[in-house]
Amino acid sequence: MPIDCKAKCGNRATLKRPKTGDALCKECFFAAFEAEIHHTITSSNLFRRGEKIAVAASGGKDSTVLAHVLKLLNERHDYGLDLVLLSIDEGITGYRDDSLETVKQNRDDYQMPLKILSYEELYGWTMDRIVAQIGRSNNCTFCGVFRRQALDRGAKLLGVDSIATGHNADDIAETVLMNILRGDTARLRRCTDIRTGGGEDSIPRVKPLKYSYEKEIVMYAHYKKLVYFSTECVFAPNAYRGHARAFLKDLEKVRPSVIMDIIYSGEQLRFKDTVKKPVCGTCERCGFVSSQQPCKACVLLEGLNRGLPKLGIGKKSKGDRMIAQQDRELALRERANLVKNDF
């Protein structure tokens, strides 16, 4: 039996919103979805008129919907923003090379300038080569660290005021769970922030899709017939996040509101004054924002260049021992060569 749209627009309902359970027609769903993102942007003061905003574009559903909706809302509500696309090429054959074609399609569809930066030009390495060195157990650590800094580098190059990322409600709930399971209070206290960074030496990042369910993003892209790349990264199946995602999906089947419940819980968390807070500064090597010296990206890169790919994995003291051991071995080799040459 046909069901009327709950918005009482006179049309028949064609879908059920995962977030609220409301039966809506397509047009009312579009209006509700876009209105919620507009409310998130305005209530959190994410942007100011005249700002230049880089949309982190991967070609996936989240960044494609983000680019589409930001362009739409910018024109509809006269935000006065200058929007550009910023994409990072990690060098993953069969994945990123294909998704970049989708990003280029987004550039043409939304008439936004596009800047692509690669790990190869920034670090001298591709993820394919890194995985060949490190294996598939810690590859996401390298990719995540390098990607975050690559976005900072690209944003600085473009001279933008902030970076808009496609992190959705599911992503944030998963991150809360991961940080609780790891006991990572430093990240737990900031992972639900809608705006991060923004100090003297860093460009802030904002999450306009913070309260948007992943299922609704997929529905929006589907009914709007947006072009996006849906293949999962070939190196992702072993990622720790996958376990948190599977757990969250199981919880969602029992209690659909669990995603928002976890986010709200994360927002309300309070920590004792004795809990150590990371102090953000500037890396003495690369000059980009970091809470340690040198930054994680520089440590991981040094390990790759030294032939010690696991240098930045684990505690700093372990890495220091690895460097000291390698330096001793090199010194012994040089001494042996000098003795050999004397004869």
Disulfide bonds with the S-S distance in Angstrom:
none
